[in-house]
Amino acid sequence: MLLVQLLCAEIVALKNEQNPSVRRLANLADVEAGITAAFSSGGFFFADIQNNQVDAAGLAILRFIAALGEGAIVTRKALLQEFPEVGESNLDLLLQRQLIEEVGEEYGFRWS
């Protein structure tokens, strides 16, 4: 939820700088500019995940899923093959922190 709020705040800030004739409607270019700004201003959020919210194994899992591309879903079996040292506690922590979601025996990033 924080990231959605951050993105919306960046889009509003961008729109407030624009001419009033185009200020009322956000378009794809505005959203893309907002994403870039949110990544910059929201660095604290991503740094906190990396430094305080997950351990090395959890970070490796997140990077693995991210490398598979947008919307990627990974089976438990694939994760255990890629990371034999990963235990239930690693996956449980990522689920508890709501960084991934579980659908049956598969895992992916939370989009809601």
Buried (B, 14 or more C-beta within 10 A) or exposed (E): EEEEEBBBBBBEEBBEEEEEEEBEEBEEEBBEBBBEBBBEEBEEBEEEBEEEBBEEBBBBBBEBBEEEEEEBBBEBEBBEEEBEEBEEEBBEBBBEEEBBBEEEEBBBBEEE
